[in-house]
Amino acid sequence: MKARNRAWAALVGVAVCVAAGATDLRVPPIPAKDAAKVFPDAPEPWRDYLAKARAAERIADPLQRCLAFPDLPGNHWPEGHAVAHCAFHAMQDAPAIKLDELDGYLARGDTKGLRVRLDGYLARHYAKGALGEDIDVVFEQFDASERSDNLSRSWLQSAPNDPYANLARADYLLQRAWKARGKQYVADTSVGNLENMQAQVDQAIPLFDKASKLEPRLLPAYVGLMEAAMLTGRDELGEAAFAAAEKQDPACLYLIRQRMQSLRPRWGGSYEQLAAYMETLTLRLQEHPAIAIYLPWPYEDRASEFEGDEFYKSQAAALLDHAVDVGSHDQSLHETGEVALNRIDAPVDTWRGLALLLQEARFRHGDAWADRVIAKYLVRYEPEWAMQYLARAQKLAPDSGMLQYLLGAAHYNTHRYAEAQRYYAAAIKDPDYRQASLRELSAMWLYDAGLDRKAGAIKARPHVDRLLSEYPTDGRGWLYHFDCVARLGQGISSEDIKRFLAVADRDDPQQAKAIASFESVLKNVRTPLK
């Protein structure tokens, strides 16, 4: 379960520095397999879903992979919604004009050529039947970085009456304002930071306004004004910008996203206002199914009000279940999966939780936690598939003990035993994964690495000894110990057998078989066994 401080959960927890080297992971391809053999014990509809998801994961092209992925079973998404969502993310992942290319236009002094090209993407936005958010995605690249500062400044200086140059500079300043504002509540934000935020917004607003007047169809300018108004509590400005934007294109995804953001209670709106706005959106779903990406937001937002353990109980779960029923917002899929896997007041739903996290990963890369959890459920029977998620998790959070343990398991299950040892050795440094790692190292060298009996015992012995030393009640550890000493020609004492019998898990089939054998022997043997 993730720590849930609803302010900033990412700040909770301390990393365990256990990473087994910083080299890129060698990820094997997912092998072909008969669909009937993919998780054959999973109940329907999850078995069919997982078989189709596995087939999609074998596709290298991101858009084709997304399109081939099965939809979440039982949803009520509008027809064409998942296809539109896939296309939207593909557009975001590959902007029509990247900043490097934009920089090239400016370096050549070709602001007119850049203007013509951007005019083309703006026209595409208004083309019937097109998902035309290319223009929005181009300007979404302007962040609070020094590079965005230099590019937007140079562009505006070269073309002060170009609407796109004004928009780029305004977007940069607005991102600077967000950076000054920080992630704390207003009460916890310094006066200096709030003044800096206001100063950046005060510079951005006239530029957004000028861009919208120079090119009234330029929706990102109105959206920027709405965002600036939300950030500084200027409701009249936000409402005026929204009204002007709706006259141009009420189905613009970026406009809808910002309007719903502004209407959230945390920004001064209400759920009643959100519900009324959503009613207007449902009328447009047939023509614009991508809109359903944001329909889950109000339910997701209400669920976020439940703190701590309450987030994993029925009220929050019901809100999130409804969220993913009406649309495929990435964060809704993530949080609904998290709750399904960590319910407190109801049984954990492992299959549905896994399916939800995979559905999130269909549209966007999840966080390190989601990648590790997906890998956890795949690694035993689908280690190559698990590796794809572990590779991403390694880049995001390489110091995780769980990651190192799962990397060990994935290499073990793909018969790369030396690599498995390296990752298990790193996982052992994390107390949460020490016992399991020692167990698996012991079993790997004894039974699965293809060594002869004596060589396997020699490789396993240090891990077996440490396992029993630190976890003397581990019944499996005692079985590995007995096997090691027998292979090395050493005796098994009746005292050790009694220690095993005192701690053995009779529900474990392997230990139960050994218990029956040893109890029979002890009835007839009073001296140490040789």
C-alpha positions as CSV (number, residue, x, y, z in Angstrom):
1,M,0.0,0.0,0.0
2,K,1.3,3.4,-0.9
3,A,1.6,6.0,1.9
4,R,-1.3,8.4,1.5
5,N,-0.6,11.9,2.5
6,R,-3.0,13.5,0.1
7,A,-1.0,16.7,0.0
8,W,2.2,15.2,-1.4
9,A,2.5,11.5,-1.0
10,A,5.7,11.4,-3.0
11,L,7.5,13.0,-0.1
12,V,6.7,10.1,2.2
13,G,9.3,7.3,2.8
14,V,13.1,7.0,2.8
15,A,14.9,5.2,0.0
16,V,17.1,2.2,0.8
17,C,20.3,2.6,-1.2
18,V,20.5,-0.9,-2.5
19,A,20.7,-0.4,-6.3
20,A,22.7,-3.2,-8.0
21,G,24.5,-0.9,-10.4
22,A,23.1,1.9,-12.7
23,T,23.5,0.1,-16.0
24,D,20.5,-0.2,-18.4
25,L,18.6,-3.4,-18.0
26,R,18.8,-5.9,-20.8
27,V,15.1,-6.6,-21.5
28,P,14.4,-9.8,-23.5
29,P,11.5,-9.8,-25.9
30,I,8.2,-11.2,-24.8
31,P,8.1,-14.7,-26.5
32,A,5.1,-15.8,-28.6
33,K,2.6,-17.9,-26.6
34,D,-0.7,-19.5,-27.2
35,A,-3.3,-17.2,-25.7
36,A,-4.9,-20.2,-23.9
37,K,-1.7,-20.6,-21.9
38,V,-1.6,-17.0,-20.6
39,F,-2.7,-17.1,-17.0
40,P,-4.9,-20.1,-17.5
41,D,-6.0,-20.1,-13.9
42,A,-7.3,-16.5,-14.0
43,P,-11.1,-16.1,-13.9
44,E,-12.9,-14.5,-16.8
45,P,-13.0,-11.7,-17.9
46,W,-9.5,-11.2,-16.7
47,R,-7.9,-14.2,-18.4
48,D,-9.0,-13.1,-21.8
49,Y,-8.0,-9.5,-20.9
50,L,-4.5,-10.5,-19.9
51,A,-4.0,-12.7,-23.0
52,K,-4.9,-9.8,-25.2
53,A,-2.8,-7.3,-23.2
54,R,0.2,-9.6,-23.4
55,A,-0.2,-9.8,-27.2
56,A,-0.4,-6.0,-27.4
57,E,2.7,-5.6,-25.2
58,R,4.7,-7.5,-27.9
59,I,4.1,-4.6,-30.3
60,A,7.0,-2.1,-30.5
61,D,5.1,0.9,-31.9
62,P,3.6,2.8,-29.0
63,L,0.4,3.9,-30.8
64,Q,-0.2,0.4,-32.4
65,R,0.4,-1.2,-29.0
66,C,-2.2,1.1,-27.4
67,L,-4.7,0.5,-30.1
68,A,-4.3,-3.3,-29.8
69,F,-4.7,-3.3,-26.0
70,P,-8.1,-4.5,-24.8
71,D,-10.4,-2.0,-23.1
72,L,-11.1,-2.4,-19.4
73,P,-13.9,-5.1,-19.1
74,G,-17.4,-3.9,-18.2
75,N,-16.8,-0.2,-18.9
76,H,-19.4,2.3,-20.3
77,W,-17.0,4.4,-22.4
78,P,-18.4,6.1,-25.5
79,E,-17.7,4.4,-28.8
80,G,-14.3,5.3,-30.1
81,H,-13.1,6.7,-26.8
82,A,-10.1,4.4,-26.2
83,V,-8.9,5.0,-29.8
84,A,-9.1,8.7,-29.3
85,H,-7.3,8.4,-26.0
86,C,-4.5,6.5,-27.7
87,A,-4.2,9.1,-30.4
88,F,-4.1,11.9,-27.9
89,H,-1.2,10.4,-26.0
90,A,0.6,9.6,-29.2
91,M,0.3,13.3,-30.1
92,Q,1.6,14.4,-26.7
93,D,4.5,12.0,-26.9
94,A,5.6,13.3,-30.4
95,P,4.8,17.1,-30.6
96,A,4.2,18.3,-34.2
97,I,7.1,20.8,-33.7
98,K,9.6,20.0,-31.0
99,L,11.6,22.7,-29.3
100,D,14.8,21.8,-31.2
101,E,13.0,22.4,-34.5
102,L,11.5,25.6,-33.2
103,D,15.0,26.7,-32.2
104,G,16.1,26.0,-35.7
105,Y,13.5,28.3,-37.2
106,L,14.6,31.1,-34.8
107,A,18.3,30.5,-35.5
108,R,17.6,30.9,-39.3
109,G,15.5,34.0,-38.6
110,D,12.6,32.3,-40.3
111,T,9.7,33.5,-38.0
112,K,7.4,33.8,-41.0
113,G,8.0,30.2,-42.0
114,L,7.3,29.1,-38.4
115,R,4.1,31.2,-38.4
116,V,2.9,29.5,-41.6
117,R,3.5,26.1,-40.1
118,L,1.7,26.9,-36.8
119,D,-1.2,28.4,-38.8
120,G,-1.5,25.0,-40.4
121,Y,-1.8,23.2,-37.1
122,L,-4.3,25.8,-35.8
123,A,-6.4,25.2,-38.9
124,R,-6.2,21.5,-38.2
125,H,-7.7,22.1,-34.8
126,Y,-10.9,23.3,-36.4
127,A,-11.1,20.6,-39.1
128,K,-14.2,18.5,-38.8
129,G,-13.5,15.0,-37.3
130,A,-9.9,15.7,-36.5
131,L,-8.2,15.3,-33.1
132,G,-6.5,18.6,-33.6
133,E,-4.8,19.3,-30.3
134,D,-1.4,19.5,-32.1
135,I,-1.2,23.3,-31.5
136,D,-1.8,22.9,-27.8
137,V,0.8,20.2,-27.5
138,V,3.5,22.3,-29.2
139,F,3.0,25.1,-26.6
140,E,2.7,22.6,-23.7
141,Q,6.5,22.1,-24.1
142,F,7.2,25.5,-22.7
143,D,8.0,25.0,-19.1
144,A,9.9,26.9,-16.4
145,S,13.3,25.9,-17.7
146,E,16.2,28.2,-18.8
147,R,15.8,26.8,-22.3
148,S,12.1,27.8,-22.5
149,D,13.1,31.2,-21.2
150,N,15.7,31.7,-23.9
151,L,13.6,30.4,-26.7
152,S,10.4,32.4,-25.8
153,R,12.4,35.6,-25.2
154,S,14.2,35.3,-28.5
155,W,11.0,34.5,-30.4
156,L,9.2,37.5,-28.9
157,Q,12.0,39.8,-29.6
158,S,12.2,38.7,-33.2
159,A,8.4,38.8,-33.8
160,P,6.7,41.0,-31.1
161,N,3.3,41.0,-33.0
162,D,3.3,37.3,-33.6
163,P,0.5,35.6,-31.6
164,Y,2.5,32.4,-31.2
165,A,5.5,34.3,-29.9
166,N,3.4,36.1,-27.3
167,L,1.8,32.7,-26.3
168,A,5.1,31.0,-25.9
169,R,6.5,33.7,-23.6
170,A,3.2,33.8,-21.6
171,D,3.3,30.0,-21.2
172,Y,6.9,30.2,-19.9
173,L,6.0,32.9,-17.4
174,L,3.0,31.0,-16.2
175,Q,5.1,27.9,-15.5
176,R,7.5,30.1,-13.6
177,A,4.6,31.3,-11.5
178,W,3.6,27.7,-10.7
179,K,7.2,27.0,-9.8
180,A,7.2,29.9,-7.4
181,R,3.8,28.9,-6.0
182,G,5.3,25.4,-5.1
183,K,3.3,22.4,-4.0
184,Q,2.4,23.5,-0.5
185,Y,-0.9,24.9,0.7
186,V,-1.1,28.7,0.5
187,A,-0.8,28.9,4.3
188,D,2.5,27.0,4.1
189,T,3.9,29.0,1.2
190,S,6.2,32.0,1.9
191,V,5.1,35.5,1.2
192,G,8.1,35.9,-1.0
193,N,7.1,33.0,-3.1
194,L,3.5,34.2,-3.4
195,E,4.8,37.7,-4.5
196,N,7.0,36.1,-7.1
197,M,4.1,34.0,-8.4
198,Q,2.0,37.1,-8.7
199,A,4.7,39.0,-10.5
200,Q,5.1,36.2,-13.1
201,V,1.3,36.1,-13.6
202,D,1.1,39.8,-14.0
203,Q,3.6,39.6,-16.9
204,A,1.9,36.6,-18.5
205,I,-1.7,37.9,-18.6
206,P,-1.1,40.8,-21.0
207,L,0.8,38.4,-23.3
208,F,-2.0,35.8,-23.3
209,D,-4.4,38.6,-23.9
210,K,-2.4,40.0,-26.8
211,A,-2.1,36.6,-28.4
212,S,-5.8,36.0,-28.3
213,K,-6.5,39.4,-29.9
214,L,-3.9,38.9,-32.6
215,E,-5.4,35.5,-33.4
216,P,-8.9,35.0,-31.8
217,R,-9.0,31.3,-32.7
218,L,-5.8,30.6,-30.7
219,L,-7.5,28.6,-27.9
220,P,-4.3,28.0,-25.9
221,A,-4.2,31.7,-25.1
222,Y,-7.6,31.6,-23.5
223,V,-6.7,28.4,-21.6
224,G,-3.6,30.2,-20.3
225,L,-5.7,33.1,-19.1
226,M,-8.1,30.7,-17.3
227,E,-5.1,29.0,-15.7
228,A,-3.6,32.3,-14.6
229,A,-6.9,33.4,-13.2
230,M,-7.4,30.2,-11.3
231,L,-3.9,30.5,-9.8
232,T,-4.5,34.1,-8.6
233,G,-8.2,34.0,-7.7
234,R,-9.3,36.3,-10.6
235,D,-12.7,34.7,-11.2
236,E,-14.0,37.4,-13.6
237,L,-11.0,37.0,-15.9
238,G,-11.3,33.3,-15.9
239,E,-15.0,33.3,-16.7
240,A,-14.5,35.9,-19.5
241,A,-11.7,33.8,-21.0
242,F,-13.8,30.6,-20.8
243,A,-16.8,32.3,-22.5
244,A,-14.5,33.5,-25.4
245,A,-12.9,30.1,-25.8
246,E,-16.3,28.3,-25.9
247,K,-17.4,30.5,-28.7
248,Q,-14.4,29.1,-30.7
249,D,-14.4,25.4,-29.8
250,P,-16.3,24.1,-26.8
251,A,-14.9,20.5,-27.4
252,C,-11.2,21.4,-27.2
253,L,-9.6,18.9,-24.8
254,Y,-7.3,21.5,-23.2
255,L,-10.2,23.9,-22.7
256,I,-12.3,21.1,-21.0
257,R,-9.4,20.0,-18.8
258,Q,-8.7,23.6,-17.6
259,R,-12.4,24.3,-17.1
260,M,-12.9,21.2,-15.0
261,Q,-9.7,22.1,-13.0
262,S,-11.0,25.6,-12.3
263,L,-14.4,24.2,-11.1
264,R,-12.9,21.9,-8.5
265,P,-13.7,22.9,-5.0
266,R,-10.0,23.3,-4.1
267,W,-9.9,26.1,-6.6
268,G,-13.1,27.8,-5.5
269,G,-15.6,25.9,-7.6
270,S,-18.1,23.2,-6.5
271,Y,-19.2,19.7,-7.5
272,E,-22.6,21.1,-8.5
273,Q,-20.8,23.4,-11.0
274,L,-18.8,20.4,-12.2
275,A,-21.9,18.3,-12.6
276,A,-23.6,21.0,-14.6
277,Y,-20.6,21.4,-16.9
278,M,-20.4,17.7,-17.4
279,E,-24.0,17.6,-18.6
280,T,-23.0,19.9,-21.4
281,L,-20.1,17.7,-22.3
282,T,-22.2,14.5,-22.6
283,L,-24.0,16.1,-25.6
284,R,-20.7,16.2,-27.5
285,L,-19.4,12.7,-26.7
286,Q,-20.6,11.1,-29.8
287,E,-18.7,13.5,-32.1
288,H,-15.8,13.9,-29.7
289,P,-15.3,10.7,-27.6
290,A,-11.9,11.9,-26.3
291,I,-13.8,14.2,-24.0
292,A,-14.5,11.2,-21.7
293,I,-10.8,11.2,-20.7
294,Y,-11.8,13.9,-18.2
295,L,-15.2,12.8,-17.2
296,P,-13.8,10.8,-14.3
297,W,-12.2,13.9,-12.7
298,P,-15.0,14.9,-10.3
299,Y,-15.3,11.3,-8.9
300,E,-11.5,11.0,-8.6
301,D,-11.4,14.4,-6.9
302,R,-14.0,13.5,-4.3
303,A,-12.3,10.2,-3.6
304,S,-9.1,12.1,-2.9
305,E,-10.8,13.7,0.1
306,F,-10.6,10.4,2.0
307,E,-7.4,10.3,4.0
308,G,-5.3,7.4,5.2
309,D,-7.1,4.0,5.5
310,E,-10.5,5.6,4.5
311,F,-9.2,5.8,1.0
312,Y,-9.1,2.0,0.8
313,K,-12.7,1.6,2.0
314,S,-16.1,1.4,0.3
315,Q,-17.0,5.1,-0.2
316,A,-13.8,6.1,-2.0
317,A,-13.8,2.8,-3.9
318,A,-17.3,3.4,-5.2
319,L,-16.4,6.8,-6.4
320,L,-13.3,5.5,-8.2
321,D,-15.2,2.6,-9.7
322,H,-17.7,5.0,-11.2
323,A,-14.8,7.2,-12.4
324,V,-13.2,4.4,-14.5
325,D,-16.7,3.3,-15.7
326,V,-17.3,6.6,-17.5
327,G,-13.9,7.3,-18.9
328,S,-10.2,6.4,-19.0
329,H,-8.4,9.2,-17.1
330,D,-5.0,7.8,-16.4
331,Q,-4.9,8.8,-12.7
332,S,-8.4,7.4,-12.1
333,L,-7.2,4.0,-13.5
334,H,-4.1,4.2,-11.3
335,E,-6.0,5.0,-8.1
336,T,-8.8,2.5,-8.7
337,G,-6.2,-0.2,-9.2
338,E,-4.4,0.9,-6.0
339,V,-7.6,0.6,-4.0
340,A,-8.5,-2.7,-5.5
341,L,-5.2,-4.2,-4.5
342,N,-5.3,-2.7,-0.9
343,R,-9.0,-2.8,0.2
344,I,-9.3,-2.8,3.9
345,D,-13.1,-3.5,4.3
346,A,-13.5,-6.0,1.4
347,P,-11.4,-8.7,-0.2
348,V,-8.5,-7.6,-2.3
349,D,-9.3,-8.0,-6.0
350,T,-5.9,-8.9,-7.4
351,W,-7.0,-9.6,-11.0
352,R,-8.9,-6.4,-11.4
353,G,-6.2,-4.4,-9.7
354,L,-3.6,-5.7,-12.1
355,A,-5.9,-5.1,-15.1
356,L,-6.5,-1.4,-14.0
357,L,-2.7,-0.7,-13.6
358,L,-2.1,-2.3,-17.0
359,Q,-4.8,-0.2,-18.5
360,E,-3.1,2.9,-17.1
361,A,0.1,1.7,-18.6
362,R,-1.7,1.3,-22.0
363,F,-2.1,5.0,-22.2
364,R,0.8,6.4,-20.2
365,H,3.8,5.1,-18.2
366,G,2.8,4.7,-14.6
367,D,4.9,5.6,-11.6
368,A,7.6,3.4,-10.1
369,W,5.1,1.9,-7.6
370,A,2.7,0.9,-10.4
371,D,5.5,-0.6,-12.5
372,R,6.8,-2.7,-9.6
373,V,3.3,-3.9,-8.7
374,I,2.6,-5.0,-12.2
375,A,5.9,-6.8,-12.4
376,K,5.2,-8.5,-9.0
377,Y,2.1,-10.2,-10.5
378,L,3.8,-11.1,-13.8
379,V,7.2,-12.2,-12.7
380,R,6.5,-15.8,-11.9
381,Y,4.8,-16.9,-15.1
382,E,5.7,-14.0,-17.4
383,P,9.2,-12.8,-16.5
384,E,9.9,-11.3,-19.9
385,W,6.8,-9.2,-19.7
386,A,7.6,-8.2,-16.1
387,M,11.0,-7.1,-17.2
388,Q,9.5,-4.3,-19.4
389,Y,8.0,-2.7,-16.3
390,L,11.0,-3.4,-14.1
391,A,13.2,-1.5,-16.7
392,R,11.0,1.5,-16.3
393,A,10.9,1.3,-12.5
394,Q,14.6,1.0,-12.4
395,K,15.0,4.4,-14.2
396,L,12.4,6.0,-11.9
397,A,13.5,4.6,-8.5
398,P,16.6,2.4,-8.7
399,D,17.1,2.3,-4.9
400,S,13.9,0.3,-4.2
401,G,14.5,-3.0,-2.4
402,M,11.3,-4.4,-3.9
403,L,12.7,-3.5,-7.4
404,Q,16.0,-5.3,-6.7
405,Y,14.1,-8.4,-5.4
406,L,11.8,-8.5,-8.5
407,L,14.8,-8.0,-10.8
408,G,16.4,-11.0,-9.0
409,A,13.2,-13.1,-9.6
410,A,12.9,-12.0,-13.2
411,H,16.5,-13.0,-14.0
412,Y,16.0,-16.3,-12.0
413,N,12.9,-17.1,-14.0
414,T,14.7,-16.3,-17.3
415,H,17.6,-18.6,-16.3
416,R,20.2,-15.8,-15.9
417,Y,21.4,-16.9,-12.6
418,A,24.6,-14.8,-12.2
419,E,22.5,-11.7,-12.8
420,A,19.8,-12.9,-10.4
421,Q,22.4,-13.4,-7.7
422,R,23.6,-9.8,-8.2
423,Y,20.1,-8.3,-7.8
424,Y,19.2,-10.6,-4.9
425,A,22.4,-9.5,-3.1
426,A,21.2,-5.9,-3.4
427,A,17.7,-6.8,-2.2
428,I,19.2,-8.5,0.9
429,K,20.2,-5.0,2.1
430,D,16.6,-4.2,2.5
431,P,15.2,-6.0,5.6
432,D,11.8,-6.3,4.0
433,Y,13.2,-8.5,1.2
434,R,16.1,-10.2,3.0
435,Q,14.4,-13.4,3.9
436,A,12.7,-13.9,0.6
437,S,15.9,-13.2,-1.3
438,L,17.9,-15.6,0.8
439,R,15.3,-18.3,0.3
440,E,15.3,-17.8,-3.5
441,L,19.1,-17.7,-3.7
442,S,19.2,-21.0,-1.8
443,A,16.7,-22.7,-4.0
444,M,18.1,-21.3,-7.2
445,W,21.6,-22.7,-6.6
446,L,20.4,-26.0,-5.1
447,Y,17.7,-26.9,-7.7
448,D,17.5,-24.7,-10.8
449,A,20.9,-23.5,-11.9
450,G,21.9,-26.8,-13.5
451,L,24.8,-27.5,-11.2
452,D,25.7,-30.9,-10.0
453,R,24.7,-31.8,-6.5
454,K,27.9,-30.9,-4.7
455,A,28.5,-27.7,-6.7
456,G,25.0,-26.6,-6.1
457,A,25.3,-27.1,-2.3
458,I,28.6,-25.2,-2.2
459,K,27.0,-22.2,-4.0
460,A,23.9,-22.3,-1.9
461,R,25.5,-22.9,1.5
462,P,26.4,-19.3,2.4
463,H,22.8,-18.2,1.7
464,V,21.3,-21.1,3.5
465,D,23.5,-20.5,6.6
466,R,22.6,-16.9,6.7
467,L,18.9,-17.6,6.2
468,L,18.9,-19.9,9.2
469,S,21.1,-17.6,11.2
470,E,18.8,-14.6,10.8
471,Y,15.5,-16.5,10.5
472,P,15.8,-19.7,12.6
473,T,12.0,-20.3,12.4
474,D,12.1,-20.5,8.6
475,G,11.0,-24.1,7.8
476,R,12.1,-23.9,4.2
477,G,15.5,-22.8,5.4
478,W,15.8,-25.9,7.4
479,L,14.9,-28.1,4.4
480,Y,17.6,-26.3,2.3
481,H,20.1,-26.9,5.2
482,F,19.3,-30.6,5.3
483,D,19.7,-30.9,1.6
484,C,23.0,-29.0,1.6
485,V,24.6,-31.1,4.4
486,A,23.5,-34.3,2.8
487,R,25.0,-33.3,-0.6
488,L,28.2,-32.4,1.1
489,G,28.3,-35.8,2.9
490,Q,27.7,-34.4,6.4
491,G,25.3,-35.7,9.0
492,I,21.8,-34.5,10.0
493,S,21.4,-34.5,13.8
494,S,18.2,-35.4,15.5
495,E,18.4,-32.1,17.4
496,D,18.2,-30.2,14.1
497,I,15.3,-32.3,13.0
498,K,13.5,-31.5,16.2
499,R,14.2,-27.7,15.7
500,F,12.7,-28.0,12.2
501,L,9.6,-29.9,13.4
502,A,9.1,-27.2,16.1
503,V,8.8,-24.4,13.5
504,A,7.7,-26.2,10.3
505,D,4.7,-24.9,8.4
506,R,2.4,-27.9,8.0
507,D,0.4,-26.1,5.4
508,D,3.4,-25.9,3.1
509,P,3.3,-29.1,0.9
510,Q,7.1,-29.4,0.8
511,Q,7.5,-29.1,4.5
512,A,4.5,-31.3,5.2
513,K,6.2,-34.1,3.2
514,A,9.4,-33.7,5.2
515,I,7.5,-33.6,8.5
516,A,5.9,-37.0,7.8
517,S,9.3,-38.5,6.9
518,F,11.2,-37.1,9.8
519,E,8.5,-37.9,12.4
520,S,8.6,-41.5,11.1
521,V,12.4,-41.6,11.4
522,L,12.4,-40.1,14.9
523,K,10.2,-42.9,16.2
524,N,13.0,-45.4,15.4
525,V,16.2,-43.5,15.7
526,R,17.7,-42.2,19.0
527,T,21.2,-41.4,17.8
528,P,22.4,-38.8,15.3
529,L,21.7,-39.6,11.7
530,K,24.5,-40.1,9.2
